[in-house]
């Protein structure tokens, strides 16, 4: 009985040893598999840094809440309303790491540049909504909501800078994004070139090169390809209404994501 019991114990012991060896083997197998997966993920991972333009509570003289819409809403709220989508997995493209910072986070211009240059993303974008010169807005307001004067203050635009460290890559992303917007029926903003005489390198796409005297601090100083997207013109009463719709915002989010995919050569999975 005793012997049997010892035998039984040693059998149990062998069984336990076998289990430990089996666990160790499976563990090593999983670890190796995990490493392979990780290295695959690293190969396809691209980092984008998305900032919502302006800040909710300005703490310095160079920061503000952005333009005021026709109905009196500050721009940063429109910017946040687009940017927040990218925080959700549902609106993130597989293979892209999204770092999203909203205007409500109150990160000023200098801090943005410092932050971007610490993490060095593959692409830096800022989301904005456009305005126009105060006197033109005033003139159109006096002429009424249905005045044709609003037509010149409308549309989206994309801004890059030849003074950025990666002008060609920045311009490429600007072109890809503009093409996606045009295919969705959005119209380019030509107010900045027709009225303000900014340097527009592509009128069809609404692409502007922001060099002196039209330079932009962030585009000059960020050490990554960088663009500023003006989604549309909120000082225009008709565009403000369209840009306030979730449907329009989601369209813009998808246009940005499709441009990311083309920029990073990410295949579309059917
Ligand atoms: Zn802005």
Boltz pocket constraint, residues with backbone or C-beta under 6 A from the ligand:
constraints:
  - pocket:
      binder: B
      contacts: [[A, 53], [A, 54], [A, 66], [A, 67], [A, 75], [A, 127], [A, 128], [A, 129]]
      max_distance: 6.0
